[in-house]
Amino acid sequence: MSLPSAFYSLPASVLLLALTFAAYHLVLAPYFNPLRRIAGPPQKGWFGTYLQALLDPARSPKVHEIFVRRYGRTIRIRGVGPWDVRLLSLDPVTITHVLKHSQIYEKPWQSQRLITSLIGCGMLGAEGAVHKRQRRVATPAFSIQNMRALVPLVYAKGTALRERWSAMFEDASCELEGAFSEDGMCKIDVARWVSRATFDVIGIAGFDYNFNAIQDETNELFCAYKDMFEVAISQGGFIRTVLMVYLPFLTRILVGDGFPSLACQSLILESLQPDEISRTVRRCQEVIRRVGGHLIQEKKRKVEEGQRSGKPYEAKDLLSLLLKSNTAPDLPPDQRISDEDILHNINTFMFAGSDTSSLALTWILLLLAQNPTIQERLRDELQAIAPPSDNLSEEEIQSLYGTLADLPYLSNVTRESMRLIPPVHSSLRAATQDDVLPTSSPVHKPDGTVDEGARSVLVPKGSFIHVPIEAFNLDKSIWGDAAWEFNPDRWDALPDAVNELPGLFAHTLTFSAGPRSCIGMRFSLIEIKTFLYILLTSFEFSECPGTRIIKANVVLTRPYVAGRFKEGSQCPLMVKPITRKL
């Protein structure tokens, strides 16, 4: 019996319907997008875009300046194709609205998938009710009192780094990255060493685990995190990242999982280079899950024993505080988070607490090396409060930091460097519903005219909103004509316009703003100021002759040696021990 002819045409009809649907959404629908009524740069070709220039810190300040001058502060840009119409805003009122209403403007699913595939669904990757629940549990752990209690731990690791460098100078250790110069200076990759130190800090402060990375880089858990963040994230490449986000099954195929036929798998692996980065990610995740899971169970046991005995477990690390907060009597059971969520947030603390702080410190040291007069002025201020002895009790360390935190020039240098080179270059949000964004300045039209009465923009559901963190921090119309220069004294007389900017930290977006602002800001500032005190009162920093350090946006803004990008992120400086004034 033959089948009806309609049966054979069904696949063709389905295919035609799918093609029609795709053509409408990819080609026709964008022309009706209300964002097209906003001025923006012209595009050349089907996939022409300015995204690369906008996200490259070597070019982005100039590009943002040109765009604002030509198209105003509310700008239409294209993403990866003509169907991808986005909004770039340098309007403080608009960005305040976006960051304040985090329930409407979430991280795009692509960003969420990339984050969660690496470090799990912690506060960095979670959205909505999940993020709110996790943040509620974690907030008590990050109180001012708890953060100040960690100061002696940070001080101990800063001192360990100083002693490690001093010992290397004394025995001319081959671990130094270069030969000694005639004046006793030596080239050290400060990015590498500061990263090892901040890993040690977050290990102890985060979950009472000693990586001992300053002394030795072979610890299993340290290597897992290091490879995860430096190899998998920094060296993943654009193509691999796109595949991991849009075609996650391909990653499973390339690492040898999820494909039923070994013969077919071998054929694929012969035609495609095996994804070693995916293998690295999986290996690291297995180590982190095993060791981290054991740490969580041990901490839970100690916390529960303390609760039963009436003698509370007094550990000060974030994991212990998180577990205590999660079992607090006043927290409803349905608001508590699972052990898996706790592990994911520990991974988040490791990434956010180590990588961002180490980069901030590295950039500060580079800026001080490039500006020796500022470096010497800051050193004088720091040495003026140095105690008569290095052997300090915890109470004396706390007292020292209390003085340190209020030093005016140290505060100015910290704020200025983090304004000038924020570790997070920019952020992206997606509208989960249609919304009207307010603006403080008129919106320019595509024909070049300006509607002086227009003070809002209609944003359709699904639209991407670019939050240009660096651009806000460097906006000359707000910070003045010298906004791109390193000038700590500017903080003694800020322009009035700065006060209108959103931001959790010093009128900048370095630590973001709103409900999703950085929960660890206080801890990061403790770490940065303590390390600066210890290092600058012990060593002098200057630029390496013939070496130019450039900025590159590789998840975070990282330093690289010009012409040697493939060698990975590094920031070599000339370092010289100095006599500390005690």
JOMO-V485575 format. One line per field, one symbol per residue. psi: psi as a letter, one per 40 degrees, with the letter a starting at -180 (. if undefined). burial: I if it has 24 or more other C-alpha atoms within 12 Angstrom, else O. A space follows every 50 residues. Layout:
BEGIN
psi->???
burial->???
END
This chain:
BEGIN
psi->hiiiddddedddddddddddddddddddddeehdeeeiiiiiihidfhie ddddehedddddddddddddeaehhhiibeideghihhhfhddddddddd geddhihiddddddddedeigaddeiibdddddddddddddfidddddee ddddddddddddddddddddefieeieiiiideeiihhgddddddddddd ddddddffhhdfdddheehdddddddddddddddedidddddddddgddd ddddeeiehdhddddddddddhhhgddddddddddddddddddddddddd ddddddddeegiheieidddddddddehdehideeiiidddddddddddd dddddddddddddddddddegdddddddddddddehieiegiiddddddd dddddehddddddddddeddghdhdiihihheiiihhiieiihiideeih gdehfihhhiheihhhggdddddehdedeidfdeihgdedeegiidddee iihdhffiedfaiadeihdfddddddddddddddddedihhiihhehhhi hhggdihiiihhefdeeihighihhhiihhg.
burial->OOOOOOOOOOOOOOOOOOOOOOOOOOOOOIOOIIIIIIIIIOOOOOOOII IOOIIIIIOIIOIIIOIIOIIIIIIIIIIOOIIIIIIIIIIIIIIIIIII IIIIIIIIIIIIIIIIIIIIIIIIIIIOOOIIIIIIIIIIIIOOOIIIII IIIIIIIIIIIIOIIIOIIOOOOOOIIOOOOOOOIIIIIIIIIIIIIIII IIIIIIIIIIIIIIIOIOIIIIIIIIIIIIIIIIIIOOOIIOOIIOOOOI IIIIIIOOOOOOOOOOOOOOOOOOIOIIIIIIIIIOIIIOIIIOIIIOII OIIOOOOOOOOOOOIIIIIIIIIIIIIOOOOOOOOIIIIIIIIIIIIIII IIIIIIIIIIIIIIIIIIIIIOOIIIOIIOIIIOIIIOOOOOOOOOIIOI IOOIIOIOIIIIIIIIIIIIIIIIIIIIIIIIOOIIIIIIIIIIIIOOOO OOOOOIIIIIIIIIIIIIIIIIIIIIIIIOOOIIOIIIOIIOOOOOOIOO IIIIIIIIIIIIIOIIIIIIIIIIIIIIIIIIIIIIIIIIIIIIOOOOII IIIIIIIIIIIOOOOOOIIIIIIIIIIOOIOO
END
